[in-house]
Amino acid sequence: MTKSILVHPMLARTAMVVMVVTLVSGCAGLGLDGFGTSGLVASTAPTEMTTLAASAVAGDLVPRLAEQLGQGKATIVLKPDSSAFGAALEAALRTWGFAVTTDSEVKDQNAIRLAYVLAPVDGQILARLTTGSLEIGRIYTTSGTGALPASPVSVMQRG
């Protein structure tokens, strides 16, 4: 004779707790606290990345970002840093017509907070650009002379 999970109240409560915890942790994983009212999350990029590789990655990802946001339609808010990628990203955004600021207290209600993460993965670089409603990512093979895409572009829209 089979028994339903609902017949056992303890199993039903456990299942409910697991579901609630999963939903709450999913919200935190989406960066809702990082892009809502509390400001920008820290962006990271490898310090050993060359300027040429950083420019190639930024030059490849920013047009995809512009496709999703609308070219030059918004002010982009970046958290300031001293990485080669941060400088390359800012330059690429300006080339595509975006106004860029590092002032986290920007008054423009339509400003888009943008964070990035470049992480080494199996000898390649995973690059992600993230806003409160959008994430664009791609894997690159880097060298001293630049970077080449090693995967398709991944686009995830939230909300």
C-alpha positions as CSV (number, residue, x, y, z in Angstrom):
1,M,0.0,0.0,0.0
2,T,1.5,3.4,-1.0
3,K,1.2,6.4,1.2
4,S,1.0,10.0,0.0
5,I,3.5,12.5,1.3
6,L,0.5,14.5,2.7
7,V,-0.5,11.6,4.9
8,H,2.6,12.2,7.0
9,P,2.4,15.7,8.5
10,M,6.1,15.8,9.3
11,L,7.1,15.0,5.7
12,A,4.7,17.6,4.5
13,R,6.2,20.3,6.8
14,T,9.7,19.4,5.8
15,A,8.8,19.6,2.1
16,M,7.2,23.0,2.7
17,V,10.3,24.3,4.6
18,V,12.6,23.1,1.8
19,M,10.5,24.8,-0.8
20,V,10.4,28.1,1.1
21,V,14.1,28.1,1.7
22,T,14.7,27.3,-2.0
23,L,12.6,30.2,-3.1
24,V,14.2,32.7,-0.6
25,S,17.7,31.6,-1.5
26,G,16.8,31.9,-5.2
27,C,15.9,35.6,-4.7
28,A,19.3,36.2,-3.0
29,G,21.1,34.5,-5.8
30,L,19.4,36.7,-8.3
31,G,21.2,39.7,-6.8
32,L,17.9,41.4,-5.8
33,D,19.6,42.7,-2.6
34,G,22.6,43.8,-4.6
35,F,20.8,45.8,-7.2
36,G,17.7,46.9,-5.3
37,T,18.0,49.6,-2.8
38,S,21.3,48.6,-1.3
39,G,23.5,49.6,-4.3
40,L,26.0,47.8,-6.5
41,V,27.7,44.5,-5.9
42,A,31.5,44.5,-6.2
43,S,32.8,43.7,-9.7
44,T,35.8,41.4,-10.1
45,A,38.3,40.7,-12.9
46,P,41.7,38.9,-12.9
47,T,44.5,41.4,-12.4
48,E,46.7,39.4,-14.8
49,M,44.3,39.9,-17.7
50,T,46.1,42.0,-20.5
51,T,44.6,45.2,-21.8
52,L,44.2,43.6,-25.2
53,A,42.2,40.6,-23.8
54,A,40.1,42.9,-21.6
55,S,39.3,45.1,-24.6
56,A,38.4,42.1,-26.8
57,V,36.0,40.7,-24.1
58,A,34.4,44.1,-23.4
59,G,34.1,44.8,-27.1
60,D,32.3,41.5,-27.6
61,L,29.9,41.7,-24.7
62,V,28.8,45.4,-24.8
63,P,27.1,45.1,-28.2
64,R,25.1,42.2,-26.8
65,L,24.2,44.3,-23.8
66,A,23.2,47.1,-26.1
67,E,20.9,44.7,-28.0
68,Q,19.0,44.0,-24.8
69,L,18.9,47.4,-23.2
70,G,18.7,49.6,-26.3
71,Q,21.8,51.3,-27.6
72,G,22.7,54.4,-25.6
73,K,19.2,54.5,-24.0
74,A,20.4,54.7,-20.4
75,T,23.0,55.8,-18.0
76,I,25.1,52.9,-16.8
77,V,26.3,52.9,-13.1
78,L,29.6,51.0,-12.6
79,K,31.4,50.4,-9.3
80,P,34.8,51.9,-9.8
81,D,37.9,49.7,-9.8
82,S,41.4,49.7,-11.3
83,S,41.2,46.6,-13.4
84,A,42.0,46.5,-17.2
85,F,38.6,45.1,-17.8
86,G,36.8,47.9,-15.8
87,A,38.5,50.5,-18.0
88,A,37.8,48.5,-21.2
89,L,34.2,48.1,-20.3
90,E,33.7,51.7,-19.6
91,A,35.3,52.7,-22.9
92,A,33.2,50.1,-24.8
93,L,30.0,51.3,-23.1
94,R,30.8,55.0,-24.1
95,T,31.5,53.9,-27.7
96,W,28.1,52.3,-27.9
97,G,26.5,55.6,-26.7
98,F,25.9,54.9,-23.1
99,A,26.5,57.6,-20.5
100,V,28.7,56.0,-17.7
101,T,29.0,57.1,-14.1
102,T,30.7,55.6,-11.1
103,D,28.6,57.7,-8.7
104,S,26.4,55.1,-6.8
105,E,24.2,58.0,-5.6
106,V,23.1,58.9,-9.2
107,K,19.8,60.8,-9.3
108,D,18.6,59.3,-12.6
109,Q,15.8,56.9,-11.7
110,N,16.3,55.0,-15.0
111,A,20.0,54.5,-14.5
112,I,21.1,50.8,-14.8
113,R,23.5,49.4,-12.3
114,L,26.0,47.1,-14.0
115,A,28.3,44.6,-12.3
116,Y,30.7,42.2,-13.9
117,V,32.6,39.1,-13.0
118,L,35.5,37.6,-14.9
119,A,36.5,34.3,-13.4
120,P,39.1,31.8,-14.6
121,V,37.5,28.4,-15.5
122,D,39.7,25.5,-16.8
123,G,42.2,27.8,-18.4
124,Q,39.6,30.0,-19.9
125,I,37.7,33.1,-18.6
126,L,34.0,33.2,-17.9
127,A,32.8,36.8,-18.3
128,R,29.4,38.0,-17.0
129,L,27.7,41.3,-17.1
130,T,24.8,41.6,-14.7
131,T,22.0,44.2,-14.1
132,G,18.9,43.8,-11.9
133,S,17.0,42.3,-14.8
134,L,19.6,40.9,-17.2
135,E,22.6,38.7,-17.2
136,I,24.9,38.2,-20.2
137,G,27.7,35.7,-20.1
138,R,30.3,34.0,-22.3
139,I,33.5,32.0,-22.0
140,Y,36.7,33.2,-23.7
141,T,40.0,31.8,-24.5
142,T,42.6,34.6,-23.7
143,S,46.1,35.2,-24.8
144,G,48.6,38.0,-24.6
145,T,47.2,39.3,-28.0
146,G,43.5,39.3,-27.1
147,A,40.6,37.0,-26.4
148,L,38.4,34.8,-28.6
149,P,34.9,33.5,-27.7
150,A,34.8,29.9,-26.7
151,S,31.1,29.5,-26.2
152,P,27.8,30.9,-27.4
153,V,26.5,34.0,-25.6
154,S,24.1,33.3,-22.7
155,V,21.4,35.8,-22.1
156,M,19.1,35.5,-19.0
157,Q,16.3,38.0,-18.4
158,R,14.7,38.3,-15.0
159,G,11.4,39.7,-13.9
